[in-house]
Amino acid sequence: MLFVVIFLCKPSIAQHKIISGDSLLLFENSLKKIKDKINFTVIPGPVYNSSTRLGFAVIPMLVYNLDKIDKASPPSSTAALFYFDFYGSWMVATRQNLFWDKNKWRAIITFGFGDLKSKFYGIRKDSTVINNNKGNYVWMSDQTLSFTATCYRKIVSGLYGGLEFAYGTITQKGRDSAASAKMRNDSVLVGSEIQSMLSPTFVWDNRNNIFWSTQGYYAMLNFRNFDHIFFSSRDFLVIETFLNGYHCLLKNSNRLTLAWRFYLLGCWGDVPYNQLANYGKGDGFRGYTGGKYVNRSKVSIQAELRYDIWKFIAVGGFLGNGKAFGNIAEFGQSVWLPSGGVALYLNVVPSRNLRAYINFAIARQDYGVYVGLGQAF
């Protein structure tokens, strides 16, 4: 869950950190004397959300250039996550991003292992707005081990094409027999299975900075084909796409930026619960507890206005809307799920413009508090 949020993509978590700009510069300069072009940051702290309540996370991250002569490639990075909460969840994860050969090649490698507790509300509950009352959910556990590797090659201009391989094992169960029975009533597996695939994926990326984008577009189209050929327990297809846009609104200045995001996901076949369209989880949409609105499809659009008020601090305000639904014929039966909120960005590695963020979102009978590195989207 946290691995998906911070590394791959976001349930609701909160974290507070006070950062001194002068201290950051002193630390950066000292580190550069040891190894040129290497930056290090770590964000430790308590986390809180409506799903897991109080916990603690530590996120260390190294940022560096594989070839200091190569000015075209964005910086590579190595990050880790250590997390636990007082409901018994824990997670250890790593993520490796590589950019090389004048930005012609890109690779992403992730690994995660843990046991995550979450709320199970059911499936196809998107025709009404759901509150957080205890009677609406039960607790479930996901014991997961996952590995993904993606490699892209530039085709032309900002267009990249490549393959993504994923292999994972998941064991799902309810906290008690009543919770397991509720999961079975919604045709959710109580037990273990393998989920693996090898699929084509495409990216368009002409952003001016991968950590803090103020100009350009970033888009992705991914065909995740899980098949017995790749030792998957089930055959199913997940198609995911998004388009992000970034626009400077002040002439000769990058201080005021309009960012927007369109997201769409659809599933076909014998789709397991953890791969279904889960609104507010893994899609960058803020304000809703993961697990409330789960179906075979979801769509959302959001916009955020960001302003650099000082060299180490930026603020933002955002609005969005979307829904989860079964298929096009059922689209009108699902409720719209808007949200809005504010964001605070702290520049933890000034020479790279790498920001840590905390977002507060209000939604329909729900809320969200999010933390991560980079941008919300």
C-alpha positions in Angstrom: 0.0 0.0 0.0 2.6 2.6 1.1 5.0 1.1 -1.5 2.3 1.8 -4.2 1.7 5.3 -2.9 5.2 6.6 -2.4 7.0 4.5 -5.0 4.5 3.4 -7.6 1.9 5.4 -6.8 -1.0 6.4 -3.0 -3.2 5.6 0.0 -3.8 8.3 2.6 -0.9 9.0 4.9 0.4 12.0 6.8 3.9 13.0 7.8 5.4 16.2 9.3 8.9 17.4 8.8 10.6 20.8 9.4 13.4 21.4 7.0 16.1 24.1 7.3 17.3 25.4 4.0 20.7 26.4 5.3 21.2 23.0 6.9 20.2 21.3 3.6 22.8 23.3 1.6 25.5 22.5 4.2 24.7 18.8 4.0 24.7 18.8 0.2 28.0 20.6 0.0 29.6 18.2 2.4 28.3 15.2 0.5 29.6 16.6 -2.8 33.1 16.8 -1.4 32.9 13.0 -0.9 31.4 12.1 -4.3 30.5 14.7 -6.9 26.9 14.6 -8.2 25.5 12.4 -5.5 22.7 13.7 -3.3 21.1 12.0 -0.3 17.8 12.7 1.5 15.8 10.8 4.1 12.3 11.5 5.3 11.4 9.8 8.6 8.3 10.3 10.6 4.9 9.2 11.9 2.1 8.5 9.3 -1.7 8.6 9.8 -4.7 7.8 7.6 -8.3 6.6 7.8 -7.3 3.1 6.8 -4.3 2.2 8.9 -4.3 4.9 11.6 -1.0 5.6 13.3 2.3 4.2 11.9 5.9 5.1 11.1 7.8 5.3 7.8 11.4 6.0 6.8 12.2 6.8 3.1 15.9 7.2 2.3 16.9 8.2 -1.3 20.0 8.6 -3.3 20.0 10.8 -6.5 23.0 10.7 -8.9 24.1 10.8 -12.6 25.3 7.6 -14.1 27.6 9.6 -16.4 28.5 13.1 -15.3 29.3 14.0 -19.0 25.8 13.0 -20.1 23.7 16.2 -19.6 20.7 15.0 -21.5 19.7 12.1 -19.2 17.7 12.9 -16.0 19.3 11.9 -12.7 19.0 8.3 -11.6 17.8 7.4 -8.1 17.8 4.6 -5.6 15.1 4.7 -2.9 13.9 2.4 0.0 10.9 2.3 2.2 10.6 0.9 5.8 7.1 1.1 7.2 5.0 -0.3 10.1 1.7 0.7 11.8 -0.1 -0.3 15.0 -2.6 -2.4 13.2 0.1 -4.9 12.4 1.0 -3.7 8.8 4.6 -3.6 7.7 6.5 -3.2 4.4 10.0 -3.2 3.1 10.5 -2.0 -0.4 13.1 -0.6 -2.9 12.9 1.2 -6.2 15.7 1.8 -8.7 15.3 4.4 -11.5 18.0 4.4 -14.2 18.5 6.9 -17.1 21.5 6.6 -19.5 22.9 7.1 -23.0 21.7 10.7 -23.5 18.2 9.8 -22.2 17.7 7.1 -24.9 17.3 4.3 -22.3 15.3 4.1 -19.1 14.8 1.3 -16.6 12.7 0.9 -13.4 13.2 -2.0 -11.0 11.1 -2.4 -7.8 10.9 -5.0 -5.1 8.5 -5.1 -2.1 7.7 -7.5 0.7 5.2 -7.1 3.5 1.9 -7.7 5.2 -0.6 -4.8 4.8 -3.9 -4.5 6.7 -6.7 -2.6 4.9 -10.4 -2.0 5.0 -12.6 -4.1 2.7 -15.9 -2.4 1.8 -16.9 -4.8 -1.0 -17.0 -4.5 -4.8 -19.4 -2.6 -7.1 -20.5 -0.3 -4.3 -20.1 2.9 -6.4 -23.8 3.8 -6.9 -23.9 5.6 -3.5 -21.6 7.6 -1.4 -20.0 5.5 1.4 -19.1 6.9 4.8 -16.4 5.6 7.2 -18.8 3.9 9.7 -17.5 0.6 11.0 -20.5 -1.3 9.8 -19.5 -0.6 6.2 -16.2 -2.5 6.2 -14.2 -5.4 7.6 -10.4 -5.7 7.9 -8.4 -7.8 5.5 -4.7 -8.7 5.2 -2.5 -8.7 2.0 0.7 -10.7 2.5 2.7 -9.7 -0.7 6.0 -10.3 -2.4 6.4 -8.4 -5.7 9.1 -7.7 -8.3 8.8 -5.6 -11.4 11.3 -4.6 -14.1 10.6 -2.2 -16.9 12.9 -1.1 -19.7 12.2 1.7 -22.2 14.0 2.7 -25.4 13.4 6.1 -27.1 11.6 5.7 -30.4 11.3 9.3 -31.5 11.3 12.7 -29.8 9.7 12.1 -26.3 8.1 8.8 -27.2 9.5 5.6 -25.4 8.5 2.0 -25.9 9.4 -1.0 -23.9 8.4 -4.1 -21.9 7.3 -4.5 -18.3 7.7 -7.8 -16.4 6.0 -8.4 -13.1 6.0 -11.3 -10.8 4.3 -11.4 -7.4 2.6 -13.7 -4.8 -0.3 -12.5 -2.7 -2.1 -14.2 0.2 -5.4 -12.5 1.1 -7.5 -13.3 4.2 -9.9 -11.6 6.6 -9.0 -10.6 10.1 -11.5 -13.1 11.4 -14.0 -15.7 10.0 -16.7 -13.1 9.5 -14.4 -10.9 7.4 -13.3 -13.8 5.3 -16.9 -14.7 4.7 -17.7 -11.2 3.5 -14.8 -11.4 1.1 -16.0 -14.7 -0.3 -19.5 -13.3 -0.7 -18.0 -10.7 -3.1 -16.1 -13.5 -4.9 -12.7 -12.3 -3.5 -10.1 -15.0 -3.1 -9.3 -16.0 0.5 -5.9 -17.7 0.0 -2.8 -17.5 -2.1 -2.1 -16.9 -5.8 0.6 -15.9 -8.3 0.2 -12.8 -10.5 2.8 -12.5 -13.3 2.9 -10.8 -16.7 5.1 -9.6 -19.6 3.5 -6.7 -21.4 4.2 -3.7 -23.8 4.2 -0.2 -22.3 4.6 3.2 -23.9 5.6 6.6 -22.4 5.7 10.1 -23.7 7.9 12.4 -21.6 9.1 15.9 -22.6 9.0 17.4 -19.1 11.7 20.0 -18.2 12.4 18.3 -14.9 11.3 14.8 -13.7 11.2 15.9 -10.0 9.5 19.4 -10.3 7.9 19.8 -13.7 6.8 23.3 -14.9 6.6 22.7 -18.6 5.8 19.7 -20.9 3.7 16.5 -20.8 4.1 13.1 -19.3 1.8 10.3 -20.5 1.8 6.5 -20.2 -0.1 3.6 -21.8 0.3 0.2 -20.3 -1.2 -3.2 -21.4 -0.8 -5.6 -18.4 -1.6 -9.0 -19.7 -1.5 -11.6 -16.9 -1.5 -15.1 -18.4 -0.9 -18.7 -17.5 2.0 -18.6 -20.0 3.9 -16.5 -17.5 2.8 -18.7 -14.6 0.0 -16.4 -13.5 -2.8 -18.2 -11.5 -5.4 -16.3 -13.6 -5.8 -14.8 -17.1 -6.8 -11.2 -17.2 -6.0 -7.8 -18.8 -5.5 -4.4 -17.2 -5.2 -1.4 -19.5 -4.0 1.8 -17.7 -3.3 5.2 -19.2 -2.7 8.8 -17.9 -1.8 12.2 -19.3 -0.2 14.9 -17.2 0.3 18.5 -18.4 2.5 21.3 -16.9 2.2 24.9 -17.9 4.0 28.1 -16.7 1.6 30.9 -16.1 4.0 33.8 -15.6 6.2 35.2 -18.3 9.9 34.6 -17.8 9.3 32.8 -14.5 8.6 29.2 -13.4 7.2 30.2 -10.0 3.5 29.7 -10.9 2.6 26.4 -12.6 -0.7 24.8 -13.6 -0.5 21.0 -13.5 -3.3 18.7 -14.6 -3.9 14.9 -14.8 -6.3 12.7 -16.7 -6.4 9.0 -15.6 -8.2 6.0 -16.9 -8.1 2.2 -16.0 -10.1 -0.7 -17.2 -10.0 -4.5 -16.5 -11.2 -7.6 -18.4 -11.2 -11.3 -17.5 -10.8 -13.1 -14.2 -9.5 -10.1 -12.4 -8.3 -10.5 -8.7 -9.4 -8.0 -6.1 -6.0 -6.3 -5.8 -5.9 -5.6 -9.5 -9.4 -4.1 -9.9 -10.0 -0.4 -10.3 -9.7 1.0 -6.8 -10.7 4.7 -6.7 -8.1 6.8 -4.8 -5.5 4.0 -4.7 -2.7 3.9 -7.3 -4.2 6.6 -9.5 -2.9 9.8 -7.8 -6.4 10.9 -6.9 -6.6 12.4 -3.4 -9.3 12.4 -0.8 -10.8 8.9 -0.8 -10.0 5.9 1.4 -8.8 3.0 -0.8 -11.2 0.1 -0.9 -14.5 2.2 -0.8 -15.1 2.3 -4.5 -13.9 -0.8 -6.3 -15.0 -2.0 -9.8 -13.6 -2.9 -13.2 -13.1 0.7 -14.4 -12.3 4.2 -13.1 -11.7 7.6 -14.5 -10.6 10.9 -12.9 -9.3 14.3 -13.8 -7.7 16.8 -11.5 -5.8 20.1 -11.6 -3.4 21.8 -9.2 -2.1 25.4 -9.1 1.5 25.5 -7.6 3.4 28.6 -6.5 7.0 28.8 -5.3 6.8 31.3 -2.5 10.5 30.8 -1.6 13.4 28.8 -2.9 12.7 25.9 -0.5 8.9 26.1 -0.1 6.0 25.9 -2.6 2.3 25.7 -2.0 -0.6 24.5 -4.1 -4.4 24.1 -4.3 -6.1 21.4 -6.2 -9.5 20.2 -7.4 -10.6 16.9 -9.0 -13.5 14.7 -10.0 -14.1 11.2 -11.2 -15.8 7.8 -10.5 -15.4 4.1 -10.4 -17.8 2.0 -12.6 -18.3 -1.4 -14.2 -18.4 -0.6 -17.9 -19.6 2.1 -20.3 -23.2 0.9 -20.0 -23.1 1.3 -16.2 -21.2 4.7 -16.2 -24.3 6.8 -15.4 -25.2 4.6 -12.4 -22.1 5.5 -10.5 -21.8 8.6 -8.3 -19.3 11.3 -9.0 -16.5 11.6 -6.4 -15.0 15.1 -6.3 -12.4 16.4 -3.9 -10.2 19.4 -3.3 -7.4 20.4 -1.0 -4.1 22.1 -0.4 -0.5 21.0 -0.8 2.9 22.0 0.8 6.2 21.2 -1.0 9.6 21.4 0.8 12.7 21.3 -1.4 14.8 18.6 0.3 17.5 18.4 -2.4 17.8 22.0 -3.8 20.4 21.2 -6.5 18.0 18.6 -8.0 14.7 20.4 -7.2 13.5 17.3 -5.4 10.6 18.1 -3.2 8.9 16.3 -0.3 5.2 17.0 -0.2 2.3 16.8 2.2 -1.3 17.1 0.8 -4.6 17.6 2.7 -7.7 16.7 0.7 -11.5 16.8 1.6 -13.9 14.6 -0.3 -17.5 13.4 -0.1 -17.8 11.9 3.4 -14.1 11.3 3.4 -10.7 12.9 3.6 -7.0 12.2 2.8 -3.6 13.2 4.0 -0.7 12.2 1.7 3.1 12.4 1.8 5.7 11.5 -0.7 8.8 12.6 -2.8 8.5 14.5 -6.0 5.1 15.8 -7.1 1.7 14.5 -6.3 1.5 14.0 -10.1 
